[in-house]
């Protein structure tokens, strides 16, 4: 369970860097309000204690409890759903009295460990329909609980992490190619729908970032320009060097 470390091999430099970054964060948060500095300091202390304990544990031993971790993760996310404290229309935190805890952050680690072990156990039958359906179902449950908080950012991030994990585990290129042939047209259709004013697919709060990412040209009316990727990067660089708004910068480029 506990690794037999020789002290001289412990990565003290990494710990020092993490502490330095954390204390910079404490000072920055404290500029907003003094009580936030105290709360942030408490969070850092608790985090460092857990970090040191976990760094001495053999993660391969922890993987033996993959299903317990998965169940604990679901319980945490359900606790957010039914007992979480709300802020700005989103319920993502659980108030433990002495500290507010965001289960989604721990959920990221648990999902990575769980699927790492799951794909190891299914190395021989990873590309079978049964295993792919099982992994998809096991992923969808926590993703939906995170999505309804609502938390689109972490939902998409965990989906990306899952895709990376299953690719590294040895997903067949034939399956990957088939998925792209399905996903890319669906993604184009999805984006073209959600940027419409009267769309009902997603909540209004999620629409703004997507609408902001997909640039609309005035001369095209409401039609979406699908060559936004390169244009967006050029626009972002130029905006950072000026004080114009994205729309003003886009009009200037045209």
C-alpha positions in Angstrom: 0.0 0.0 0.0 2.7 2.5 1.0 5.6 2.9 -1.3 9.1 2.3 0.2 10.6 5.6 -0.8 14.2 6.6 -0.3 13.9 10.2 0.8 16.5 11.4 -1.7 14.4 10.2 -4.6 11.3 12.1 -3.5 10.4 15.0 -5.8 10.8 17.8 -3.4 11.2 20.3 -6.3 7.7 19.6 -7.6 6.3 20.0 -4.1 8.1 23.4 -3.7 6.8 24.6 -7.1 3.2 23.6 -6.1 3.5 25.4 -2.8 4.8 28.5 -4.5 2.0 28.6 -7.0 -0.6 27.9 -4.2 0.6 30.7 -2.1 0.6 33.1 -5.0 -3.0 32.1 -5.5 -3.8 32.7 -1.9 -2.4 36.2 -2.1 -4.3 37.0 -5.3 -7.6 35.7 -3.8 -6.9 37.7 -0.6 -6.9 40.9 -2.6 -10.7 40.4 -3.1 -11.5 39.9 0.6 -9.5 38.9 3.7 -11.8 36.1 4.7 -11.3 34.5 1.3 -7.5 34.4 2.0 -8.1 32.4 5.2 -10.5 30.0 3.4 -8.1 29.5 0.5 -5.2 28.9 3.0 -7.2 26.2 4.7 -8.0 24.6 1.4 -4.3 24.6 0.5 -3.2 23.0 3.8 -5.8 20.2 3.5 -4.8 19.7 -0.1 -1.1 19.5 0.7 -1.8 16.9 3.4 -3.8 14.7 1.1 -1.2 15.2 -1.7 1.6 14.0 0.5 -0.4 11.0 1.7 -1.5 10.0 -1.8 2.0 10.5 -3.2 3.3 7.8 -0.8 0.5 5.3 -1.8 0.9 2.9 -4.6 -1.8 3.8 -7.1 -1.8 0.3 -8.6 -3.0 -0.9 -5.2 -5.8 1.8 -5.2 -7.0 0.4 -8.6 -8.1 -2.7 -6.8 -11.0 -0.6 -5.4 -12.0 0.7 -8.8 -15.7 -0.1 -8.3 -15.8 1.4 -4.8 -14.3 4.5 -6.2 -16.8 4.6 -9.0 -19.7 4.2 -6.6 -18.3 6.9 -4.3 -18.0 9.2 -7.3 -21.6 8.7 -8.2 -22.7 9.3 -4.5 -20.7 12.6 -4.5 -22.2 13.8 -7.7 -25.7 12.9 -6.5 -25.0 14.8 -3.3 -24.3 17.9 -5.4 -27.5 17.3 -7.3 -29.7 17.2 -4.1 -27.7 19.0 -1.4 -25.3 21.2 -3.3 -25.1 24.9 -2.7 -26.0 27.2 -5.7 -24.2 30.2 -7.0 -25.0 32.1 -10.2 -27.5 29.5 -11.3 -25.2 26.5 -10.9 -25.0 23.9 -8.0 -21.5 22.6 -8.1 -20.4 22.7 -4.4 -21.1 20.8 -1.3 -20.8 22.8 2.0 -19.0 20.7 4.7 -19.3 23.5 7.2 -15.6 24.3 7.5 -15.0 24.2 3.8 -16.9 24.1 0.5 -16.0 21.1 -1.6 -16.4 20.7 -5.4 -16.8 17.0 -6.1 -16.3 17.4 -9.8 -12.6 18.1 -9.2 -12.2 14.8 -7.4 -14.4 13.1 -9.9 -11.8 13.8 -12.6 -9.1 11.8 -10.8 -11.5 9.0 -10.0 -12.7 8.6 -13.6 -9.2 8.5 -14.9 -8.2 5.8 -12.4 -11.4 3.8 -12.9 -11.2 3.7 -16.7 -7.4 3.0 -16.6 -8.2 -0.1 -14.6 -11.3 -0.9 -16.7 -9.4 -0.8 -20.0 -6.5 -2.9 -18.4 -9.0 -5.6 -17.5 -10.6 -5.5 -21.0 -7.3 -5.3 -23.0 -8.2 -8.5 -25.0 -11.8 -7.6 -25.8 -11.6 -3.8 -25.9 -12.8 -3.5 -29.5 -15.8 -5.7 -29.0 -19.3 -4.1 -29.0 -20.0 -5.3 -25.5 -17.0 -3.6 -23.9 -17.6 -0.4 -25.9 -21.2 -0.2 -24.7 -20.2 -1.0 -21.1 -17.6 1.8 -21.1 -20.0 4.2 -22.7 -22.7 3.6 -20.1 -20.2 3.8 -17.3 -19.0 7.2 -18.7 -22.4 8.7 -19.4 -23.7 8.3 -15.8 -21.2 10.6 -14.2 -21.1 12.9 -17.2 -24.8 13.5 -17.1 -24.6 14.3 -13.3 -21.9 16.8 -14.1 -23.7 18.3 -17.1 -26.9 19.0 -15.1 -25.1 21.0 -12.4 -24.7 22.7 -15.0 -21.0 22.3 -15.9 -20.4 22.1 -19.6 -16.7 22.7 -19.4 -15.9 19.8 -17.1 -18.3 17.6 -19.0 -16.4 18.2 -22.3 -13.0 17.9 -20.6 -13.9 14.5 -19.1 -15.2 13.3 -22.4 -11.9 14.3 -24.0 -10.0 12.5 -21.2 -12.0 9.3 -21.8 -11.3 9.5 -25.6 -7.5 9.8 -24.9 -7.6 6.9 -22.4 -9.5 4.5 -24.7 -7.2 5.5 -27.6 -4.1 4.7 -25.5 -5.7 1.5 -24.4 -5.6 0.3 -28.0 -8.9 1.3 -29.7 -9.0 0.0 -33.3 -8.4 2.6 -36.0 -11.3 1.3 -37.9 -13.6 2.2 -35.0 -12.0 5.6 -34.6 -12.4 6.3 -38.3 -16.1 5.2 -38.2 -16.7 7.4 -35.1 -15.3 10.4 -36.9 -17.5 9.8 -39.9 -20.5 9.9 -37.6 -19.4 12.6 -35.0 -18.1 15.3 -37.4 -21.4 15.7 -39.4 -23.4 15.5 -36.2 -21.2 18.1 -34.6 -21.7 20.5 -37.6 -25.5 20.0 -37.4 -25.5 20.5 -33.6 -23.5 23.7 -33.7 -25.6 25.1 -36.6 -28.8 24.4 -34.5 -27.6 25.8 -31.1 -26.5 29.1 -32.5 -30.0 29.8 -33.7 -32.0 32.4 -31.5 -34.9 30.1 -30.8 -33.0 26.8 -30.2 -34.2 24.5 -27.4 -31.4 21.9 -27.4 -29.2 23.5 -24.7 -29.7 26.0 -22.0 -29.2 29.6 -22.8 -26.1 29.9 -20.6 -24.3 27.3 -22.7 -25.2 29.0 -26.0 -23.1 32.2 -25.5 -19.7 30.4 -25.5 -20.6 28.4 -28.6 -22.0 31.4 -30.3 -18.9 33.4 -29.5 -16.6 30.7 -30.8 -18.5 30.3 -34.1 -17.9 33.6 -35.8 -20.7 35.1 -37.9 -19.9 37.4 -40.7 -22.3 40.4 -41.2 -22.4 39.9 -44.9 -23.7 36.3 -44.4 -26.6 37.3 -42.2 -27.4 34.5 -39.8 -25.4 31.9 -41.7 -22.5 30.4 -39.9 -19.0 30.6 -41.3 -17.2 27.2 -40.9 -13.7 28.5 -41.6 -13.7 30.1 -38.1 -10.8 28.2 -36.7 -7.9 30.0 -38.4 -9.8 33.3 -38.4 -10.4 32.9 -34.7 -6.7 32.4 -33.9 -5.7 35.4 -36.0 -8.4 37.5 -34.4 -7.4 36.5 -30.9 -3.8 37.4 -31.4 -4.7 40.8 -32.9 -7.2 41.5 -30.1 -4.6 40.9 -27.5 -2.4 43.5 -29.0 -5.2 46.1 -29.2 -8.3 47.2 -27.2 -10.9 46.5 -29.8 -13.8 44.0 -29.3 -13.9 40.7 -31.2 -16.6 42.0 -33.4 -14.8 45.3 -34.2 -11.6 43.3 -34.9 -13.5 41.0 -37.2 -15.0 43.9 -39.1 -11.5 45.4 -39.4 -10.1 42.2 -40.9 -12.9 42.1 -43.5 
